[in-house]
Amino acid sequence: MPGSHSKHSKPLTHKPAMLKKRYTPYYLFFKPVRLRTLTTCPLPLDPPTISPSATAKDHKSLCLSLVDDLIRRGRLPSAQKVIQRIISSSPSVASAISAVDFATMRGMDLDSRSYGVLIGKLVSFGEHGLAEVLYSDNIVCRGIDPASELLNSMVICYCTLGKLEEAKTHFDRLIDKEFLPSKAACNALLRELCAQERVLEAFDYFIGINDSNIHLGFWYFDTLIHRLCCKGYLDEALYIFDKMRERSGYAPAVHLYKFLVYELCKRGRVEEAEFLCSEMEANVLFIDKLMYTSLIREYCRVKKMKMAMRVFLRMLKRGCDPDTYTYNTLIHGFFKLGLFDKGWLLYDWMVELGLQPNMVTYHIMISRYCKGRQADCAIMVLNNMISRNLLPSVHCFCVLIDALYEENRSLEADDLYQKMLDSGVVPDHVLFFILMKRYPGHELLLAKKMLQEIARYGCGFEPSLLSSPTRTFNQEIELLIVEIVRRNKNLANVAFGIFISALCVEKNAEVSMLCMEKMLGLGCRPLLSTCNSLIKCLFQEGLVENAKSLINDLQNWGMVPNLETYLIMVNEHCNQRDLASAFDVLDQMDDRGLRPGVAIYDSIIGCLSTEKRIFEAEIMFKRMLEAGVDPDEVVYITMINGYSKNGRAFEARQLFDKMIEHGIEPSSRAYTALINGLVKKNMTEKAYLYLDRMLEDGFVPDTVLYTSLINQFLRKGELEFTCRLIDLMERSKIECDLVTWIVLVNGFCRNINRITTRRPILANRNSNRGRDMLFHLLEQNAQERRENILSISTNSSKEITFFALKLVWKIKDSRFMPNLYLYNGMISGFCRAGKMPEAYCRLGLMQKQDICLNQVTFTILIDGHIRSGDIDRAIELFNKMNLVGCAPDKIAYNALLKGLCKAGRLLDALSLSFSMHKRGFFPNKASCEFLLNSLCASCLSMDAFNIFEEMLAHHFVPCRYNYNWLLCILCEDNKLHEAQIVHDMMLKIKRGRSLDEVTKELLLEACYKQREVD
């Protein structure tokens, strides 16, 4: 254009050729502009300086003038395009809005594209709130389908405002319309998903974005890999890692390799971690000693010492010098397997290389020797440690003192404790827990003694100076703690922990909470073990919400729950049969990246087995193995017990043999669990073989074995053989414990009136032979014969009743204090024998000892009153259950329902049946048969028909007598349609149910009366 030139044009110093005619901009045709006269004179060397802002203003003014002219000429689409161009080129928000105001004042409505450009401009300038309002008012409310540019802008807008769901919705609309999302929108969405810790969703979107060939920065690869690993989604992290390599074609950065190796080792996937390390070696990337040690530690944890040594040797070969931590890891691995010689070899190797063993080295050796019941070797290591002028820590003393107590070497343990104090080592809370186990019932006295020693040896003052005859026991403890707080805050944490733990053992949750509040008020920080003790106490006292609140407070105190915390939670939930909450705890652990220990799995497996959910228990056991958790003997015994109690003796045998294959020597408890399951399934000859193996392994039959056998044979109704076992138990000088008495009382009480109420259980010939073989094998370990105090010669009802009562009276002479289960057994015996006054006498004793009645107690008494014909008293007891906070369970409902039917109170029985339905219960088969029989006897045909239909709905098939009777009364009442339904339903069941002759005649006669016979 004349009068101006580009910044790259050169000044003309000679006469130029004739200039070509230039193209005149289109807007000049619509607005008269005075043009300068073209000239052939040379341009000036210094052209006039033109301000950019002035140029922009002139350009905008020209554009707005063009818009005016286009509107005047009626060319609105062209005007819209000019406005869009003005908005898009506006240098500020105010400039863009002024253009919109200009168009609005001239009556021109912006189209969706114009609003899209404006909203995009607002988003780029950070005016996200204003952009959202414009979008809502002018696009959403008008039902306009937004274009791809607008959707991209709104994704960025909503992400910035933190409205992730709206952002995802708009992003998904882009995909649904097959638009390609902008890189900025993808960046915004992934960043916000990561910021809100929704990493799995971020992963899903990342895969879709990557597949669309939208190349994002490496920041997203790094961020997603880290966040996915932290959440435990290793497979997804590895997938992104592979995608990253495919895209770049180069080896990823070392820090990503390191992070993945650490996380894989943490999750027990050591083979994959080692593969990544091999890949690093192939790419000539440096692997430090920490990475090698992580591989070694994980191989040691899973007892693959050959693999661990292979990594160690490769580490040496590549010139990476191991440190003391690496050697300690290997020593711990060998000592854990009992390979002490190889552990000592590594110890010598470490010393030869000039690396000095530290406190951890010696603690590993001492603790493993103690666990292997080799306390003398542990003492030798302790002395070696002292000879090297290395003072043992309190932890070294703790494990050794505990081991000496386990070997019944109490005097040596006390001497070692005093030696520890004389060495200036201050006792801690761990030692308190060890001593507390040895002196039960004296927790507070022991806590005071240990606080005095902390004051004397840790704080340097004599605690006796604080003693005064006017102060109480608790006041002296409080003064001790206050003085310890004043002198040493770290020891004050230990002192508070010891005192609170002692209070928790004594079930004093209220005082424990007050003590915790005081501790926090003094600026002390509670130990995690102290919090765990209090959490356990709160759970046991039923203060579940307080326990959960304390767990939430841990994070505010800078602590996170450890495996012991989660174990306490799982144990308490399982004790309450609240498996749903126990599984929630597992999910919480998974979210935190924690791997449950074998004790947690054992608790859940045991609860599932008790609930007869053995299939789920199997799944949990397999899940434990797949997680890389090594099962110990305890969890094997739990699983064997579960199989045995659920009648799966074959699987119990398989698991027992598998346990031995894995190098775990079975204990007497493992043998007892298996023998119990075999006897239950009448496989007594197999039980004899395992009992023989048990005796060969040096185990002597004990109370637990005899109790399990007595329980099984009582359940089989073999009372005479049970008495022979009791006699043999006494001859072997094996004393009955409380569980034995409970089994005996409950077993014999269950068998009262057995002859008159049901058929005796007949054992087959092979079972009897195996039973006798079992008995003779046990008899070989018996002592001289003594007089049989408890004996039974016949299986008559009268004899069994007398024997059961004799057992109840004998308990008075035992050294055990009866508990709830034993009292329930005794009350049941008196009720079954028709001696209700004696039953209530036991109930009175039970209440005097502050033993709370449960549903079982009430159900036993209700059943007792029904047996004695006092149905009103049974109803009164049933109603009382709700008043005392002991809601009736399904068994109590069924007991009263049968009683009401026997007493002929059908309206009450039907009313109780409806109440059961409201509570979510349904009568069992026996109760339904009683109810159906009673309704038929009262000729209530339709009520009986309704019960019949409900029985079939719950897969209960009425007995032949009842359904024949039901057909009879339906025919008598001319209810032929219902009678036909009953007849057809019974034919479909295909259980050989046929009508008797009387019922057939009645049915034919009824049909004839209605002329329905062909």
Secondary structure as GFF3:
##gff-version 3
##sequence-region A 1 1014
A	DSSP	three_ten_helix	26	29	.	.	.	ID=ss1
A	DSSP	alpha_helix	52	72	.	.	.	ID=ss2
A	DSSP	alpha_helix	76	88	.	.	.	ID=ss3
A	DSSP	alpha_helix	93	105	.	.	.	ID=ss4
A	DSSP	alpha_helix	112	124	.	.	.	ID=ss5
A	DSSP	alpha_helix	128	135	.	.	.	ID=ss6
A	DSSP	pi_helix	136	140	.	.	.	ID=ss7
A	DSSP	alpha_helix	148	160	.	.	.	ID=ss8
A	DSSP	alpha_helix	164	176	.	.	.	ID=ss9
A	DSSP	alpha_helix	183	195	.	.	.	ID=ss10
A	DSSP	alpha_helix	199	211	.	.	.	ID=ss11
A	DSSP	alpha_helix	218	230	.	.	.	ID=ss12
A	DSSP	alpha_helix	234	248	.	.	.	ID=ss13
A	DSSP	alpha_helix	254	266	.	.	.	ID=ss14
A	DSSP	alpha_helix	270	282	.	.	.	ID=ss15
A	DSSP	alpha_helix	289	301	.	.	.	ID=ss16
A	DSSP	alpha_helix	305	317	.	.	.	ID=ss17
A	DSSP	alpha_helix	324	336	.	.	.	ID=ss18
A	DSSP	alpha_helix	340	352	.	.	.	ID=ss19
A	DSSP	alpha_helix	359	371	.	.	.	ID=ss20
A	DSSP	alpha_helix	375	387	.	.	.	ID=ss21
A	DSSP	alpha_helix	394	406	.	.	.	ID=ss22
A	DSSP	alpha_helix	410	422	.	.	.	ID=ss23
A	DSSP	alpha_helix	429	438	.	.	.	ID=ss24
A	DSSP	alpha_helix	443	454	.	.	.	ID=ss25
A	DSSP	pi_helix	455	459	.	.	.	ID=ss26
A	DSSP	three_ten_helix	463	466	.	.	.	ID=ss27
A	DSSP	alpha_helix	473	487	.	.	.	ID=ss28
A	DSSP	alpha_helix	489	505	.	.	.	ID=ss29
A	DSSP	alpha_helix	509	521	.	.	.	ID=ss30
A	DSSP	alpha_helix	528	540	.	.	.	ID=ss31
A	DSSP	alpha_helix	544	556	.	.	.	ID=ss32
A	DSSP	alpha_helix	563	575	.	.	.	ID=ss33
A	DSSP	alpha_helix	579	591	.	.	.	ID=ss34
A	DSSP	alpha_helix	598	610	.	.	.	ID=ss35
A	DSSP	alpha_helix	614	626	.	.	.	ID=ss36
A	DSSP	alpha_helix	633	645	.	.	.	ID=ss37
A	DSSP	alpha_helix	649	661	.	.	.	ID=ss38
A	DSSP	alpha_helix	668	680	.	.	.	ID=ss39
A	DSSP	alpha_helix	684	696	.	.	.	ID=ss40
A	DSSP	alpha_helix	703	715	.	.	.	ID=ss41
A	DSSP	alpha_helix	719	731	.	.	.	ID=ss42
A	DSSP	alpha_helix	738	750	.	.	.	ID=ss43
A	DSSP	alpha_helix	754	757	.	.	.	ID=ss44
A	DSSP	alpha_helix	765	779	.	.	.	ID=ss45
A	DSSP	alpha_helix	797	810	.	.	.	ID=ss46
A	DSSP	three_ten_helix	811	813	.	.	.	ID=ss47
A	DSSP	alpha_helix	820	832	.	.	.	ID=ss48
A	DSSP	alpha_helix	836	848	.	.	.	ID=ss49
A	DSSP	alpha_helix	855	867	.	.	.	ID=ss50
A	DSSP	alpha_helix	871	883	.	.	.	ID=ss51
A	DSSP	alpha_helix	890	902	.	.	.	ID=ss52
A	DSSP	alpha_helix	906	918	.	.	.	ID=ss53
A	DSSP	alpha_helix	925	937	.	.	.	ID=ss54
A	DSSP	alpha_helix	941	953	.	.	.	ID=ss55
A	DSSP	alpha_helix	960	972	.	.	.	ID=ss56
A	DSSP	alpha_helix	976	989	.	.	.	ID=ss57
A	DSSP	alpha_helix	997	1009	.	.	.	ID=ss58
###
